[in-house]
Amino acid sequence: MQNMEVDQMQRQYLDYIKSLFLEGFLDGQFLQLQQLQDENNPDFVVEVVSLFFEDSERLLNDLTFALDQKGIDFKKVDAHVHQLKGSSSSIGAQRVKNCCIAFRNFCEEQNIDECLSCLQQVKQEYCHVKNKLETLIRLEQQIVAAGGSIPTMEFSF
Amino acid sequence: MGMAAETQFHVLAVDDSLIDRMLIERLLKTSSFHVTAVDSGSKALKFLGLVEDGKRNEEPPTIALEANQDVEVNLIITDYCMPEMTGYDLLRKIKESESLKDIPVVIMSSENVPSRINRCLEDGADEFFLKPVQQSDVNRLRPHLMKSKVKDEEDHHQISNKRKETEESHSPDKTRTKMEPPKVVNSS
């Protein structure tokens, strides 16, 4: 019974993570993170992802504040977006990263309306990927708790 | 990895992003490097024993070596975009220091700006990595460290001048173009 459960969980996990890649939420960088995790650093992914959440929420708050000012400091806005782009890129949060790229272009143009629109978009994308990652981590933890190992996703070039 | 005779090299990593520091530290450690990670150029200089305002060390070379190096750093890898002191500024300060100029320096950046890359390489950086840094990038570090190890056994000044002359034409490898990261192909 136990083995069947673990099998099922592992399949569910693989299907889920594959979908995240197919839908563009995650890119290959996330796999790199997983590869850096081992018995000596079993919580590496969770640690980095948690940091990403903290960082992003802080940056999104800063962005909201900065864009709410009467005289918008676009350099500051750009600096925040640059940071968010960096961290999302580092963990493989592809859609968030892509939002940031567009966002930076509008910062350069000092286009307030587009920047505000980008801010909304990036907040949405962040929420999506946060939910997905939390679900993914939960699935991993379930597998481990049931005595199984987290399967590695196989992909072909 | 883990061969008995292998020297453990000490890498100083500099990045203002905590996430990126974690990443680079893990990457370096999986390659068996000993790592110190700091979050700014000024902290890096402090760690290296160089005074922050970048005053050239005026003591004669032999004494400078002893005074500045309680810790031996074999390679410095630094982010380019950092507040206050950029990776490029840090590179310059290191290369201007008698005691530190022979330490290989690698620059990382999330932005692929050819003029930036060229300037760093021309001014003494040994490699330029595009972020996010991959394991394959880290694998390219060891040759630079082995080269330095050999140099350490000879006279610093003469050898470093010779090296600058021979490396005038940069190999294509150094102008870092992003190689294929492990991307998933959307096939089903």
Interface residues (C-beta under 8 A of the other chain):
Chain A: F21 L22 D27 G28 Q29 L31 Q32 L33 Q35 L36 N41 F44 E47 V48 L51 F52 D55 H82 Q83 K85 G86 S87 S89 S90 I91 G92 M153 F155 S156 F157
Chain B: S17 L18 I19 D20 M22 L23 R26 L27 T30 C81 S110 K131 P132 Q134 Q135 E180 P181 P182 K183 V184 V185 N186 S187 S188
